[in-house]
Amino acid sequence: PSGACSKAARNGNGAKEPGHEWRRRFLREMRVGHYSYRTEQTYRQWIERYLTFIRPAAFSELSDATISRFLDHLAVKREVAAGTQRQALNAIVFFHGRVLDIEVGELEPYKKAKIRSRLPVVLSREETGCLFERLEGVTRLQARLQYGSGLRLMELMRLRVKDLDFARGQLLVRGGKGDKDRGCPLPEALAGDMRAHLEAIRRVFEKDRADGLNGVYLPPALDRKFPNAGKSWSWFWLWPSRERSRDPRADPIERRHHMDGRLYQRHIREAAEAAGLSKRVTTHTLRHSFATHLLERGVDIRSVQDLLGHTHLTTTQVYLHVMHRPGMGIKSPLDL
């Protein structure tokens, strides 16, 4: 029924549930559901913002109305984008239903965040070259691979040795957005540099094995089925971090994780500034440029859709608005 919350919270007495209690239940439900660590972090942040907003309400007093009030607040006061509001809704519904065992019915009407249509920032081929010239070492190789294969940031960071197929000129993205796999081009121009990089990280891998370090992280189902796979070369990270660290999902296990994407993002921003680029350049700009440059060279849009891993063609069609199409553009009246 509309507005119904038929089940009481698990604590059942109307008192506020201790912070550590809901966090423990939240972690258990996330792990049981095999959610990614990134999703776990995002959901936790939204839940904490939600609890800050509705205080001092007790957990047993939460209802569909409190969810609607929070979503209203995000749209009206915070002016978040529609996608951000949907993300918050998913996190809060998870919290109510899976953590507190409060049944969520039909929500009361709330202000929907505006769906904003934004054109992607795209670099020209010359600007892309200028950006690469300001990068060096592993970061330069990462940037060229992201542009050459059209990868998202975390798809790039989570690559493993086994995902490179030099013989077929293909790079395999495993568990991308929507938990989907896809194939991407592995640029021939990078083959030599990639092989040299593999030799360098092989030494890191062998040192970890000699030191008896735990294997790299594997999805839980794979880890149970192949308990020693994390110690094999094929599953090693393509971009291993310099330092070993505690596994946040299996503390106190120490292992080597992949590089932090935030460091790569910072290097891209700094390189764009050093190159004097006036555009707002992020790591995702390289993915946008990959798609636009392919379309400009005559690659059909459905092929580009597959390479990007887009579910809907309309998502890919946005690049048609920013591509340079000689002979098809409308001239300004000043140029006539």
C-alpha positions as CSV (number, residue, x, y, z in Angstrom):
1,P,0.0,0.0,0.0
2,S,1.0,3.6,-0.7
3,G,3.1,5.1,2.1
4,A,3.2,1.9,4.0
5,C,6.1,0.6,6.1
6,S,4.6,-2.5,7.4
7,K,7.6,-4.0,9.1
8,A,9.3,-2.6,12.1
9,A,13.0,-2.0,12.1
10,R,15.0,-4.9,13.4
11,N,15.6,-3.3,16.8
12,G,11.8,-3.0,17.1
13,N,11.7,-0.8,20.2
14,G,11.6,2.6,18.6
15,A,15.1,3.5,19.9
16,K,17.9,4.7,17.7
17,E,19.9,1.8,16.5
18,P,23.6,2.1,17.4
19,G,25.8,3.2,14.6
20,H,28.0,0.1,14.6
21,E,24.9,-2.1,14.4
22,W,23.5,-0.8,11.1
23,R,27.0,-0.6,9.7
24,R,27.7,-4.3,10.5
25,R,24.4,-5.3,8.9
26,F,25.0,-3.1,5.9
27,L,28.4,-4.7,5.3
28,R,27.0,-8.2,5.6
29,E,24.2,-7.4,3.1
30,M,26.6,-5.8,0.6
31,R,29.0,-8.8,0.8
32,V,26.2,-11.3,0.5
33,G,24.9,-9.5,-2.5
34,H,28.4,-9.3,-4.1
35,Y,28.3,-5.6,-4.6
36,S,31.5,-3.9,-5.6
37,Y,33.6,-2.1,-3.1
38,R,33.0,1.2,-5.0
39,T,29.2,0.7,-4.7
40,E,29.7,-0.2,-1.0
41,Q,31.5,3.1,-0.4
42,T,28.9,5.1,-2.4
43,Y,25.9,3.6,-0.6
44,R,27.5,4.1,2.8
45,Q,28.0,7.8,2.1
46,W,24.4,8.3,0.9
47,I,23.1,6.5,4.0
48,E,25.1,8.6,6.3
49,R,23.9,11.8,4.6
50,Y,20.3,10.5,4.9
51,L,20.7,9.7,8.6
52,T,22.1,13.2,9.2
53,F,19.2,14.7,7.3
54,I,16.4,12.9,9.2
55,R,17.8,13.1,12.7
56,P,16.6,12.8,15.5
57,A,14.1,10.3,14.1
58,A,14.5,6.8,15.4
59,F,15.0,4.0,13.0
60,S,11.6,2.5,13.7
61,E,10.0,5.8,12.8
62,L,11.5,5.9,9.3
63,S,8.9,5.7,6.5
64,D,8.4,6.2,2.8
65,A,7.7,9.8,3.7
66,T,11.2,10.4,5.1
67,I,12.7,9.0,1.9
68,S,10.5,11.4,-0.2
69,R,11.5,14.4,2.1
70,F,15.2,13.5,1.6
71,L,14.8,13.3,-2.2
72,D,13.0,16.6,-2.2
73,H,15.8,18.1,-0.3
74,L,18.4,16.9,-2.8
75,A,16.4,18.3,-5.8
76,V,15.3,21.6,-4.3
77,K,18.1,22.6,-1.9
78,R,21.1,20.7,-3.2
79,E,20.0,20.9,-6.9
80,V,21.6,17.6,-7.7
81,A,21.4,16.0,-11.1
82,A,18.8,13.4,-11.9
83,G,21.4,10.6,-11.9
84,T,22.6,11.6,-8.5
85,Q,19.1,11.6,-7.1
86,R,18.5,8.1,-8.5
87,Q,21.8,6.9,-6.9
88,A,20.7,8.3,-3.6
89,L,17.3,6.6,-3.9
90,N,18.9,3.2,-4.7
91,A,21.1,3.5,-1.6
92,I,18.2,4.5,0.7
93,V,15.9,1.8,-0.5
94,F,18.7,-0.7,0.1
95,F,19.1,0.7,3.6
96,H,15.4,0.5,4.4
97,G,14.8,-2.9,2.9
98,R,18.0,-4.9,3.3
99,V,19.5,-3.4,6.5
100,L,16.5,-2.3,8.6
101,D,14.0,-4.7,7.1
102,I,11.5,-1.9,6.6
103,E,9.2,-2.6,3.6
104,V,9.3,0.3,1.2
105,G,6.0,0.9,-0.6
106,E,5.0,3.5,-3.2
107,L,6.8,6.7,-2.3
108,E,4.9,9.9,-1.8
109,P,5.3,12.5,-4.6
110,Y,8.7,14.3,-4.5
111,K,10.4,16.8,-6.7
112,K,12.3,15.1,-9.5
113,A,15.7,16.5,-10.2
114,K,16.1,18.0,-13.7
115,I,17.5,15.8,-16.4
116,R,20.3,18.0,-17.8
117,S,21.5,17.5,-21.3
118,R,25.3,18.2,-21.5
119,L,27.6,17.8,-24.4
120,P,30.8,15.9,-23.6
121,V,34.2,17.7,-23.7
122,V,36.2,16.3,-26.6
123,L,39.9,17.0,-27.4
124,S,41.1,17.4,-31.0
125,R,43.8,15.0,-32.2
126,E,46.3,17.8,-31.8
127,E,45.2,18.6,-28.2
128,T,45.3,14.9,-27.4
129,G,48.9,14.8,-28.6
130,C,49.8,17.9,-26.5
131,L,48.3,16.2,-23.4
132,F,50.3,13.1,-23.9
133,E,53.5,15.1,-24.3
134,R,53.1,16.5,-20.8
135,L,52.8,13.0,-19.3
136,E,55.5,10.5,-18.6
137,G,56.1,7.0,-17.5
138,V,53.3,4.8,-16.5
139,T,50.8,7.7,-16.4
140,R,51.5,8.4,-20.1
141,L,51.0,4.7,-21.0
142,Q,47.7,4.6,-19.0
143,A,46.4,7.7,-20.8
144,R,47.3,6.5,-24.2
145,L,45.7,3.1,-23.5
146,Q,42.5,4.8,-22.1
147,Y,42.2,6.9,-25.2
148,G,43.2,4.1,-27.6
149,S,40.7,1.6,-26.1
150,G,37.9,3.9,-24.9
151,L,37.9,2.7,-21.2
152,R,36.2,4.2,-18.2
153,L,38.5,5.1,-15.3
154,M,37.9,2.1,-13.1
155,E,37.9,-0.3,-16.2
156,L,41.4,1.0,-16.8
157,M,42.5,0.6,-13.1
158,R,41.1,-2.9,-12.7
159,L,42.8,-4.4,-15.8
160,R,44.8,-7.6,-15.1
161,V,47.6,-9.2,-17.0
162,K,45.2,-11.8,-18.5
163,D,43.0,-9.1,-20.1
164,L,45.7,-8.3,-22.7
165,D,45.5,-10.4,-25.9
166,F,48.4,-9.2,-28.1
167,A,47.8,-11.9,-30.7
168,R,44.3,-10.7,-31.5
169,G,45.0,-7.1,-30.8
170,Q,42.2,-7.1,-28.2
171,L,41.8,-5.9,-24.6
172,L,39.0,-7.5,-22.5
173,V,37.0,-5.5,-20.0
174,R,35.7,-7.8,-17.3
175,G,32.8,-6.8,-15.2
176,G,32.4,-3.3,-16.6
177,K,29.5,-1.0,-15.9
178,G,26.4,-3.1,-15.4
179,D,28.7,-6.1,-14.7
180,K,29.1,-6.6,-18.4
181,D,32.2,-7.9,-20.3
182,R,33.3,-6.5,-23.6
183,G,36.2,-6.5,-26.0
184,C,38.1,-3.3,-26.9
185,P,40.9,-2.6,-29.4
186,L,44.4,-3.0,-28.0
187,P,46.4,-0.4,-30.0
188,E,49.3,-1.8,-32.0
189,A,51.1,1.4,-31.4
190,L,51.3,0.5,-27.7
191,A,52.3,-3.2,-28.1
192,G,56.0,-2.5,-27.4
193,D,55.4,-0.3,-24.4
194,M,52.9,-2.7,-22.9
195,R,55.3,-5.6,-23.2
196,A,58.0,-3.6,-21.5
197,H,55.5,-2.6,-18.8
198,L,54.7,-6.3,-18.2
199,E,58.4,-7.1,-17.7
200,A,58.6,-4.3,-15.1
201,I,55.5,-5.4,-13.1
202,R,56.6,-9.0,-13.4
203,R,59.5,-8.2,-11.0
204,V,57.0,-6.7,-8.5
205,F,54.9,-9.9,-8.8
206,E,57.9,-12.2,-8.2
207,K,58.9,-10.2,-5.2
208,D,55.4,-10.5,-3.7
209,R,55.5,-14.2,-4.2
210,A,59.0,-14.5,-2.7
211,D,57.8,-12.5,0.4
212,G,54.8,-14.8,0.8
213,L,52.3,-12.0,0.3
214,N,48.6,-12.8,-0.1
215,G,47.4,-13.0,-3.6
216,V,45.6,-10.0,-5.3
217,Y,41.9,-9.5,-4.7
218,L,39.5,-11.8,-6.6
219,P,35.7,-11.7,-6.7
220,P,34.4,-13.9,-3.8
221,A,32.9,-16.6,-6.1
222,L,36.2,-17.0,-8.0
223,D,38.2,-16.9,-4.8
224,R,36.3,-19.8,-3.4
225,K,36.4,-21.8,-6.6
226,F,40.1,-21.1,-7.4
227,P,41.7,-20.2,-4.0
228,N,45.2,-19.9,-5.4
229,A,44.3,-17.9,-8.5
230,G,45.1,-14.6,-6.8
231,K,48.7,-15.7,-6.6
232,S,49.1,-16.4,-10.3
233,W,50.7,-14.1,-12.8
234,S,47.6,-14.0,-15.1
235,W,45.5,-12.4,-12.4
236,F,48.0,-9.8,-11.3
237,W,47.0,-6.2,-11.6
238,L,48.2,-4.4,-14.8
239,W,48.7,-1.3,-12.7
240,P,49.8,-2.5,-9.3
241,S,50.2,0.0,-6.5
242,R,53.6,0.8,-5.2
243,E,52.8,0.0,-1.6
244,R,51.1,-3.0,-0.1
245,S,48.0,-2.3,2.0
246,R,45.3,-3.9,4.2
247,D,42.3,-5.2,2.3
248,P,39.3,-3.1,3.5
249,R,37.0,-6.0,2.9
250,A,39.2,-8.7,4.5
251,D,41.1,-6.9,7.2
252,P,43.7,-7.8,8.5
253,I,44.8,-9.4,5.2
254,E,47.7,-7.5,3.6
255,R,48.0,-7.6,-0.2
256,R,48.8,-5.5,-3.2
257,H,45.9,-3.6,-4.7
258,H,45.8,-1.8,-8.0
259,M,46.8,1.9,-8.3
260,D,44.5,4.6,-6.9
261,G,42.6,6.2,-9.8
262,R,42.6,9.5,-8.0
263,L,46.4,9.8,-8.5
264,Y,45.9,9.2,-12.2
265,Q,43.1,11.8,-12.4
266,R,45.4,14.4,-10.7
267,H,48.2,13.7,-13.2
268,I,45.8,14.2,-16.1
269,R,44.5,17.5,-14.7
270,E,48.0,18.8,-14.1
271,A,49.1,17.7,-17.6
272,A,46.2,19.6,-19.2
273,E,47.1,22.7,-17.4
274,A,50.7,22.4,-18.3
275,A,49.7,21.9,-22.0
276,G,47.7,25.1,-21.9
277,L,44.4,23.4,-22.8
278,S,41.5,25.7,-22.1
279,K,39.0,22.9,-21.9
280,R,38.1,21.1,-18.7
281,V,40.0,17.9,-19.1
282,T,39.3,14.8,-17.0
283,T,40.1,11.2,-17.5
284,H,36.7,10.6,-19.0
285,T,37.6,13.2,-21.7
286,L,39.9,10.6,-23.2
287,R,37.0,8.2,-23.5
288,H,34.8,10.9,-25.1
289,S,37.6,11.7,-27.6
290,F,38.0,8.0,-28.5
291,A,34.3,7.7,-29.5
292,T,34.2,11.1,-31.3
293,H,37.4,10.4,-33.3
294,L,36.2,7.0,-34.4
295,L,32.9,8.5,-35.6
296,E,34.8,11.2,-37.5
297,R,36.7,8.5,-39.3
298,G,33.6,6.8,-40.5
299,V,33.1,4.0,-38.0
300,D,29.4,3.2,-37.7
301,I,27.7,4.3,-34.5
302,R,26.6,0.8,-33.4
303,S,30.1,-0.4,-33.5
304,V,31.2,2.5,-31.3
305,Q,28.2,1.7,-29.0
306,D,29.6,-1.8,-28.5
307,L,33.1,-0.6,-27.9
308,L,32.0,1.8,-25.3
309,G,29.7,-0.7,-23.6
310,H,26.6,1.5,-23.9
311,T,23.2,-0.2,-23.3
312,H,21.2,2.3,-25.3
313,L,22.2,3.8,-28.6
314,T,20.9,7.2,-27.5
315,T,23.8,7.4,-25.1
316,T,26.3,7.0,-27.9
317,Q,24.4,9.5,-30.2
318,V,25.5,12.4,-28.0
319,Y,28.9,12.2,-29.8
320,L,27.2,13.0,-33.1
321,H,26.7,16.6,-31.8
322,V,30.3,17.3,-31.1
323,M,32.1,15.5,-34.0
324,H,33.6,17.5,-36.8
325,R,31.8,16.7,-40.0
326,P,33.4,18.5,-43.0
327,G,30.9,19.8,-45.5
328,M,28.0,19.2,-43.2
329,G,28.4,22.0,-40.7
330,I,26.3,25.2,-40.7
331,K,28.4,28.3,-41.1
332,S,28.0,31.4,-38.9
333,P,26.5,34.4,-40.8
334,L,29.8,36.2,-40.1
335,D,31.6,33.6,-42.3
336,L,29.2,33.8,-45.2
